[in-house]
């Protein structure tokens, strides 16, 4: 406890607090602009941290990342344009509620669930980091393969409408993820002779295209008079929120558990946590019709998972020196730049710094409530802008965001191509969410499968020999077979019913 007190005192220094507040405001701005991701917010802060001590430098990164993940929910709710990739899982659900006049309820839920999820993840980080890190060491390519397959399986649960169209959308995403260099031989594939595609299709560019550009195309091609953005009053965003969150408390707890567990796994991150938690919520909802029309059930689950994952991603980063996601990879680089080596020894040599970083998560998530409220109040003015003026501004931000990812025009071209694809899919009833999930997880499935098969020398049974891999693999396969098992169970029930009727007639 003495170490935690020393870390608290070090964090309460005025200049450190000023850095945290400014970084939080910066993260809110970057996260709310479509195309400017939380990772970009962190990367843009790195040059500023050159002149800071280690604690304020990492605290700035922590604050900006937490705020950016939350801020991505604001344009997702008001405009159906996810500000960050982790917001894409529930963008449609949030926008459906906005069209019903419930934007303030949705935005209030995002503030509270994001802050609460981040706080719980930070507390978990403080007290269980070494234990969880030792567990994470047992995760190999076999476990990652089955976890990625389980993530892809969630596409079946997030897609309302035709299962066939959902499967086609997922396959399109997986096929897109295969563009680039083949992991084993290094041969380019599906690149059409373009060296710019050797690194694959950019997720952010595809995300902006399939949501934002598709929406702009839909507006531009519409023959109806130009409507304004969805009109809804945004008053007290916390009014009536507690009963709604309490109503879905089990889904909220599930989301935090999924986010915390996913963040610990190196390379997973908030994106996968949001998709999985939203899929679980839809799979186990008691009212599927209400869920698909617009409900907070999936929103509170995924909102809590997002920031819980951001916090717990620092477990492998600080304890093992292994990045939990792209943001913690930058944090590790900053620590090295400050002459510090992440790993178990840092808890002995720099305990005040480490617990100061953990406490900065708590402070950042507490600040999220007042700063997030202010950001939402400012963002509501977007609703008053006619769409014929709003769409060109959104288009400008989209182009800037797509270009800024790698400072090349290929990002802009990718965005436009996927915008056309996204528009065509939605016009013909194909859901977008499974395609994005396929792009996110397709590469991971392929790489972990190939790595595992090389280690197993072609013996697929090796995928089940490790306890964790075997358990997750068995669960995944059971989910795959569940439609067939349910069909067989129904047929067996019908046969029994017919046999019982026949026996009754004979009597």
DOBAFI-866113 format. One record per residue (C-alpha): residue in three letters; z, y, x. Coordinates in steps of 0.001 Angstrom, whole numbers, plus 524288, in hexadecimal, padded with zeros to 5 digits. Layout:
BEGIN
AlaZYX...
//
This chain:
BEGIN
Unk800008000080000Unk802708091F80B6AUnk7F42F807EE80F57Unk7EFB080B4980190Unk7F8A9817448018DUnk7F33381BD780EA5Unk7E559819E780981Unk7E8A9821B17FD3FUnk7EE0082CF180552Unk7E1C982CD980DEEUnk7D91E82D1D801CFUnk7E063838837FB72Unk7DCD2841ED8065BUnk7D5B584D9780011Unk7C93A84C7E80811Unk7C81583DF0804BBUnk7C9E9840E57F641Unk7BF7584B7F7F6C2Unk7B600841E37FD25Unk7B8AE837C97F282Unk7B667841857E779Unk7A9C5846CC7ED61Unk7A4B9839077F01DUnk7A807835347E219Unk7A038840867DC89Unk794E983D1F7E591Unk7956982ED97E13BUnk7952F832DF7D2EDUnk7890783B0B7D51EUnk7819E830CB7DCEEUnk7852A825AA7D3B5Unk780DF82D5B7C7C4Unk77341830217CD3CUnk769FE824AE7CA66Unk7659181E647D70EUnk77065823DF7DF99Unk77945818087E109Unk7876A816B57E530Unk782B0811227F220Unk77A9581D577F451Unk78677825D87F15DUnk78E3381E947FBB8Unk7830181F248058CUnk7818082DD8803A9Unk78FF382FAA806B4Unk78F5E828AA813CCUnk78AA78347481BC4Unk795C283C88815FCUnk79FD58326881A3DUnk79C29834428288EUnk7A58C83FB08291BUnk7B0D883971821A8Unk7BC58830E582510Unk7BB1E8229E820C7Unk7C38D823B58147CUnk7BCD382F6580E0BUnk7AF8F829F081229Unk7B19781CD880B65Unk7B8C38233B7FFEBUnk7ACD482BD67FD8EUnk7A3FA81FF27FD41Unk7AD4F818A87F43EUnk7ADFE8241A7EAB5Unk79F5F8268D7EA77Unk79C0E818327E833Unk7A5D0816727DD11Unk7A142822E17D643Unk792CE81FD57D810Unk7941F8125A7D1EBUnk79A90818817C5F5Unk79148824267C542Unk7858881B257C40BUnk78A6A818057B65FUnk7887D8260E7B191Unk7797A8268B7B19EUnk7795F818457AD52Unk780C981C3B7A114Unk77A1B8291A79E0AUnk76C15826737A267Unk76ADD817A97A3E5Unk7689C8199F7B270Unk77273812BA7BB48Unk7774181B9C7C617Unk77A6F810097CEFAUnk775E6801BD7CEF9Unk7833F7FD0D7CA55Unk7817D804E47BDB7Unk774F17FDBF7BA25Unk77BF57F1FA7B45BUnk7811F7F97E7A8A9Unk777FF805417A7BAUnk7718F8007579B2FUnk77EB97FD90794D2Unk7840A80B0D7983FUnk777DC8121E79383Unk777CD80AA6786B1Unk7857B80FD97840BUnk7811C81D96787C5Unk7767781CE677D62Unk7812E81953773B9Unk78887825DE7772BUnk792E081EFB77F6DUnk78FB6824BA78CC1Unk79D3F82A9678E78Unk7A38F81D7578BC5Unk79ABD8169D795AEUnk79CC4820E97A03FUnk7AB73820CF79E0EUnk7AB598120B79F75Unk7A3DF813267AC3BUnk7ADC581CE17B1C6Unk7B99E814CB7AE1EUnk7B4378075C7B17EUnk7AE7180BE27BE6BUnk7BB20812767C289Unk7C383807027BE1AUnk7BAA47FCEA7C46DUnk7BAB68048F7D120Unk7C988805DD7D0ECUnk7CBAD7F7657CE94Unk7C1D37F4167D920Unk7C8C97FD467E29CUnk7D6247F7677DFB6Unk7D0687E9DF7E18DUnk7CA887EE9C7EE53Unk7D79A7F3A17F362Unk7DFAA7E7847F0E9Unk7D62E7DC1A7F1CCUnk7CBDC7E0307FBADUnk7CF8C7D6B3806BCUnk7D1237CB0E7FD87Unk7C4507CD657F680Unk7BD257CFBD80334Unk7C1387C26280838Unk7BC007BC917FB9CUnk7AF367C40C7FD24Unk7AD547BDAB80A6DUnk7AB197B0C08035AUnk79F767B6357FBE0Unk792C47B138801DAUnk784767B1647FE0EUnk786CE7A5F27F4C1Unk790827ADDE7ECBAUnk787EE7B9EC7ED02Unk77C5C7B2167E805Unk783BD7AD167DC3CUnk789DD7BA5E7D99CUnk77C657C0A77D9E9Unk777267B61C7D0C7Unk782AA7B8887C7B6Unk77F4C7C6F77C806Unk771237C4347C463Unk775F17BB8B7B95EUnk77CA47C75A7B36FUnk76F097CC6C7AFE3Unk76F5B7C2C97A49DUnk77B5A7C9B479F3EUnk777A77D8077A107Unk76A6B7D77579A2DUnk76A1B7D92678B7EUnk75DD97D46C784CFUnk754937C9B77891CUnk75A147C0AB793B2Unk74C267BDE479833Unk749557CC4579A8FUnk7565D7CD8E7A198Unk752BA7C2257AA71Unk7455D7C8097AD4FUnk74BCA7D4FA7B0C3Unk755497CE077B9E7Unk74A357C6AE7C0A5Unk742EF7D3707C288Unk74EE17D8F67C964Unk750797CCF77D20BUnk742027CD777D598Unk7437F7DBD57D92BUnk74F147D86B7E1E8Unk746367CF387E9A4Unk73D6D7DA477EE2BUnk73F057DC407FCC9Unk7411E7D38580888Unk744327C51780680Unk752057C30380BDBUnk74F037B6A6813B3Unk741907B895819B6Unk740D37C76A81992Unk733907C701812D5Unk730A67D22F80957Unk72E137CE4F7FB3DUnk729CD7D5AD7EF0CUnk728857E2097F73BUnk719CD7E3E27F499Unk717E17E71E802EBUnk7214B7F2B480278Unk72B2B7F34F80D81Unk733AC7FC578054DUnk736FD7F0CD7FC74Unk73BF47E84580793Unk749D37EC7D8044BUnk7481D7E8F67F5FFUnk748007F0F77E98BUnk7527F7FB6A7E931Unk75C9B7F8C17DEA8Unk75F878071A7DC13Unk7512580AA77DA9EUnk74F057FF4C7D131Unk75B45803087C9B0Unk7571E811417C822Unk7498A80D0C7C41EUnk74D6C803097B9D5Unk7572C80C047B346Unk7540181A4B7B60AUnk7453281A177B7E7Unk74374810AB7AC92Unk74B1681A2E7A3F5Unk742CE825A27A8BCUnk7364E81DFF7A5FAUnk73B1C81A957986FUnk73DA5828F1795B7Unk7309382D5379B75Unk728AC8235B793BDUnk72FB8825DA786FCUnk7276382C4377C6AUnk733408313D77501Unk7388683F21776B1Unk740D2840A3782EBUnk74ECD83D7577F1BUnk75AFD84286785A1Unk764058399778D03Unk76D5C831D4784A7Unk7767E83BA477E72Unk784CC8383D77E4AUnk7914883FBA77F65Unk7996D83D8278B93Unk7A70C842347889AUnk7B36F83B3378C7BUnk7AE5B82F367939EUnk7BBBD828B579327Unk7BD5F8299E78465Unk7BED781C2777E43Unk7BC00815BE78B50Unk7C8B780E4878D61Unk7C77E805E478101Unk7B95A8029378480Unk7BCA07FE7D79260Unk7C87A7F6F778D82Unk7BFA17F00D783D0Unk7B7547EB1D78F1CUnk7C2827E99D798DBUnk7BED27DBA679C04Unk7B0F27DF7579FC0Unk7B6587EAD57A7ABUnk7BF4E7E18E7AF19Unk7B3F97D8227B132Unk7ABBB7E3277B6C1Unk7B6447E76B7C058Unk7B83C7D94D7C4A6Unk7A9917D75E7C6A6Unk7A84C7E44F7CDD7Unk7B3C77E1A27D6CAUnk7AF247D3E47D9D7Unk7A0F97D7EA7DBE8Unk7A46C7E35C7E4ADUnk7AB927DA6C7EE07Unk79F257D2AD7F07DUnk797427D8E37FB83Unk78A337DDDE7F6B1Unk78D087DCED7E81DUnk791517EA757E3B7Unk792A17F2287D713Unk784D17EF2C7D235Unk787167E0977D0EBUnk794E67E2A67CBA7Unk78FB17EB387C09EUnk784F37E1A57BCBEUnk78DE57D5CC7BCB8Unk799057DC6A7B545Unk78F9F7E1D57AB00Unk789677D4607A976Unk796B97CDEA7A7CCUnk79A757D7F979D80Unk78E057D57F795B8Unk78F397C6C479705Unk79D137C62A791C3Unk79CBB7D12E787DCUnk7A1387CDC577A3AUnk797467D6D477406Unk789FF7D59E77AA5Unk783467DE437708CUnk78CC07E98F772C2Unk78BB37E7A17817DUnk77CDD7E8D67815FUnk77CC87F4A077857Unk786667FC21780C5Unk7945D7F8AD78442Unk79E5D7FC4378E9BUnk7A1127EDE479148Unk797327EC4379C38Unk798DC7FA4C7A0D6Unk7A7797F9467A395Unk7A55B7EC577AA9CUnk79A947F13F7B397Unk7A0CE7FEB57B560Unk7AD587F8917BA5FUnk7A5D77EF0D7C2F6Unk79E317F9D77C9E1Unk7A951801247D042Unk7B1EE7F52F7D214Unk7A6DE7EF9C7DA3DUnk7A5C97FC2B7E243Unk7B4347FB537E5D5Unk7B4CD7ECCB7E8D2Unk7A8837ED9D7F153Unk7B1497F3B27FBB4Unk7B8BF7E6D57FD30Unk7AE9E7DFF3805DCUnk7AAFF7ED0580C11Unk7B89F7F061810F4Unk7BE457E2D081332Unk7B25E7DBBC8189CUnk7A9227E69B81C98Unk79EF57E0F48132DUnk798BF7EAAA809B4Unk79B637E7857FB77Unk78FD07EFFD7F758Unk786BF7FA5C7FCC6Unk79113805047FBA3Unk79B5A7FDA280355Unk791087FAC880DA9Unk7905D8097B80FC9Unk79F4580A2081011Unk79FB57FFE681AD3Unk795FE8080382286Unk79E8D8141B820EBUnk7AA8F80C8882590Unk7A3468080E831AFUnk79ED781607833C9Unk7AD2881A27833B3Unk7B07F80FDB83DDEUnk7B6C28066983417Unk7B32A7F816832A0Unk7B4897F25A824D7Unk7BB427E53882476Unk7C8CA7DF1B8233FUnk7CDBE7E6A382F1CUnk7CB917F3D08288AUnk7D7007F0ED81F68Unk7DFCC7F01282B5EUnk7DA2C7FB208338DUnk7D69E804E4828C0Unk7DEC18015981CA4Unk7E04E80F7C8183FUnk7D19A8117881851Unk7CEB780507810BFUnk7D8CB8077D80634Unk7D484815AB805CDUnk7C6D2810C480276Unk7CC7C8080D7F7DDUnk7D4738134E7F232Unk7C86581BFD7F248Unk7C25C8128A7E87BUnk7CDE2814A67DF7CUnk7CCE8823627E0F6Unk7BE288237D7DEE4Unk7BF3C81B8C7D262Unk7CA18824447CD47Unk7C1738301F7CFF0Unk7B675829617C89BUnk7BCA882C607BB74Unk7BD3483B617BC6AUnk7B0EC83CBC7C4BDUnk7A979832F17BC74Unk7AD8983A357B01EUnk7A872846F57B5EBUnk79BA8840797BA07Unk7998A83B067AC59Unk79C30848527A643Unk791C784E5A7AEF9Unk7883E843367ACD9Unk788B8844C279E0EUnk78000850B879F26Unk774FF8475C7A297Unk774E0843AB79439Unk77151851867904CUnk764FF851EC7989FUnk7585684EA479159Unk751DF842A2796E8Unk7450E8497B79A20Unk74CDA8516E7A417Unk75663846C07A7F2Unk74C7083C367AB57Unk7458B843BF7B654Unk752C5846A77BC93Unk75687838447BBCAUnk74952834AB7C19AUnk74BE183DD47CD0DUnk75935837BB7CFBAUnk7534E82A197CEC3Unk748CE82D3C7D8D6Unk752F7833247E1F9Unk75BE9827767E057Unk7513381D657E2A3Unk74C0E824A77EE86Unk75991826C27F460Unk75C9A818307F56AUnk7543881653801A2Unk74CE28234D802ADUnk73FAA81D3A7FFAEUnk7364D81E387F443Unk736D080F857F1FFUnk743668119E7EA5EUnk73C9581B467E155Unk730F5812217DF73Unk73A2B806B97DC9EUnk7416A80F0D7D2C1Unk734D6812A07CB8FUnk72FBF8049D7CB7CUnk73C747FF417C60CUnk73CE280A627BC5AUnk73009805A77B69AUnk734D97F78A7B6F4Unk741987FB587B054Unk73A91803007A5C1Unk731417F7A97A31EUnk73C967EDF37A279Unk744707F5E0798CBUnk7389D7F8B779054Unk736987E9FE78F1BUnk744CD7E62B78D2FUnk747EB7E14679ADCUnk755B87E52979F47Unk756E07EC8F7AC1FUnk7648E7E8357B002Unk760F17DA347B415Unk755ED7DF597BCB9Unk75F4C7E8457C402Unk769007DD2C7C565Unk75E3E7D4C77CB42Unk75AE07DF6E7D526Unk769397E0CB7D905Unk76C457D24E7DA78Unk75F177CBED7DCFEUnk75F297CE767EB94Unk76D257C9B47ECECUnk76A107BCFD7E5E1Unk75E747BA497EEBBUnk7651C7BDB87FB92Unk771A67B6427F8C4Unk769FE7AA6B7F3F2Unk7618A7A9EE80024Unk76D2C7AC088091FUnk774DE7A16480247Unk76999797AB80276Unk767C4799D98110BUnk776477976781370Unk7762778B7D80A88Unk7699A78654810E2Unk7632E785358039CUnk76E5C77E077FCD4Unk77096785357EFFDUnk77D2877D9D7ED73Unk78368785CB7F83AUnk78373791007EE8DUnk78E7A789F57E753Unk796A87850E7F2BEUnk79EEB7915C7F451Unk7A98A793557E9DAUnk7A5D97A1377E5E5Unk7973B79EBD7E680Unk7987D7920F7DEFFUnk7A08B798687D439Unk797B57A43D7D295Unk78BA179B897D371Unk790A8792597C8EAUnk793E579DDD7BFF8Unk786747A3CC7C21DUnk77F537971B7BF34Unk78791794E37B2FEUnk783BD7A2707AE36Unk7756E79F317B0D4Unk7769F792857A942Unk77EF87982C79E48Unk7735C79AD779512Unk76EEC78CAF79663Unk77CD9787A4794DDUnk77EDA79006788BEUnk771FC78B337831CUnk775D077D1078596Unk7834077F7077F99Unk77D337854F7734FUnk773C5779EC771E8Unk77EFE7704F77389Unk7869C777A176922Unk77B177772175FCEUnk779797688776206Unk787D67664E75F31Unk786CD76E92752FEUnk77ADC7670A74E56Unk7817F75A2B75176Unk78D8F75E5D749D2Unk785327623D73E25Unk77E0B7552F73EB3Unk78AE474DCF73F13Unk78FD1755B273369Unk783C17525872B77Unk78551743D372E5AUnk793477444D72992
//
